[in-house]
Structures are given as structure tokens and as C-alpha cells.
Amino acid sequence: MLRRIAKRRIEGLAERLTTLRGAAGLSQQVLATRAGISIPRLRDAERFGAATTETLNLLARVLGTDVDVLLGRRPVADAGRLNPPSAVQDGAAPGGSHGSR
């Protein structure tokens, strides 16, 4: 039996997420790929502020911030202090290997 995971609507998420993605210089496609989510899932978050906890965690990790910033508990100005987005390689999954030599 499939279990449906409910998305919750988060006030201001769409604006914060769009701002953070723009500041990181990422397209929707690149952000979705790096986060390991579908583009429609990202669009739901950016258009409607609707996301699951899992989606928020994946996006925060790639954007170099934490869920508190996405939820509006901390200002967007604090974003990027944890892990700058440039630390995530193109096409690489977050937390993945940095390659071998």
C-alpha cells in the first residue's frame, strides 16, 4: 500500500526559495537535479510554497542553508553561511563523493 506524504503550505517559502536559488545562480533544473527531486516538485515549492519536510531538507542542503531559513525562522541574509552552494559539484548528489584521483 502506498502512503501519501502530505505537502504543507508554508507562508513565504516561494519567495525565499526563489531568492536563494537566484542568489546561487541556479536554474530550476540544476537545483532540482542536485537536490534529487523532480522539477514539478521544485515548482510546487516555488509557486505555491508547498513542500514536504524531505523536500525542504534536500533543498536547504543544496542551497547551503538550513530549513530554518526556508521556513522564515531566520533571515535569508543568514543563508550560505553553513555550506556555500559552490561546494556542491554540478550534477553531484549532495553529500556525495568529491571524486577520486
C-alpha positions in Angstrom: 0.0 0.0 0.0 1.3 3.4 -1.0 1.4 6.1 1.7 0.9 9.6 0.6 3.1 12.2 2.1 1.3 15.5 2.7 2.8 18.7 1.5 2.3 21.6 3.7 1.8 25.2 2.6 4.5 27.4 4.1 3.9 31.2 4.1 6.7 33.0 2.3 8.5 29.8 1.2 8.0 30.5 -2.5 9.7 33.9 -2.2 12.6 32.8 0.0 13.3 29.8 -2.2 13.3 31.8 -5.4 15.6 34.4 -3.8 18.0 31.8 -2.6 18.0 29.9 -5.9 18.7 33.2 -7.8 21.5 34.2 -5.4 23.1 30.8 -6.0 22.8 31.3 -9.8 21.0 28.0 -10.3 18.2 27.2 -12.7 15.2 25.2 -11.6 16.6 22.2 -13.5 20.0 22.4 -11.9 18.7 22.9 -8.4 16.2 20.0 -8.8 18.9 17.7 -10.1 21.3 18.5 -7.4 18.6 18.1 -4.7 17.5 14.8 -6.2 13.9 15.9 -6.7 11.7 16.4 -9.8 11.3 19.8 -11.4 7.5 19.7 -10.7 8.2 19.2 -7.0 10.5 22.2 -7.0 7.9 24.2 -9.0 5.3 23.4 -6.4 7.6 24.8 -3.7 8.5 27.9 -5.7 4.9 28.7 -6.9 2.7 27.7 -4.1 5.1 27.4 -1.1 4.1 23.7 -0.8 6.7 21.2 0.2 7.3 18.1 2.3 9.9 18.1 5.1 12.1 15.9 2.9 12.0 18.4 0.1 12.8 21.2 2.4 15.8 19.3 3.8 17.1 18.4 0.3 16.8 22.0 -1.0 18.3 23.6 2.1 21.4 21.3 1.8 22.0 22.2 -1.9 21.4 25.9 -1.3 23.9 25.9 1.5 21.5 26.9 4.2 19.2 25.2 6.7 15.5 24.6 6.9 15.0 27.5 9.4 15.9 29.9 6.7 13.4 28.3 4.3 10.7 28.4 6.9 11.4 32.0 7.7 12.6 31.4 11.2 16.0 33.0 10.3 16.5 35.8 7.7 17.6 34.9 4.2 20.7 37.0 4.8 21.9 34.1 7.0 21.8 31.7 4.1 25.0 30.3 2.7 26.9 30.6 6.0 26.7 26.8 6.5 27.7 25.4 3.1 28.1 27.6 0.1 26.3 26.2 -3.0 29.6 26.1 -4.9 30.6 23.3 -2.6 28.2 21.0 -4.4 29.5 19.9 -7.8 27.4 20.1 -11.0 25.2 17.0 -11.2 26.6 15.6 -8.0 24.2 14.5 -5.3 24.5 16.4 -2.0 26.8 14.7 0.4 28.2 12.5 -2.3 31.8 11.8 -3.1 34.0 14.6 -4.4 35.6 12.2 -6.8 38.7 10.0 -6.7 42.1 10.7 -8.2 
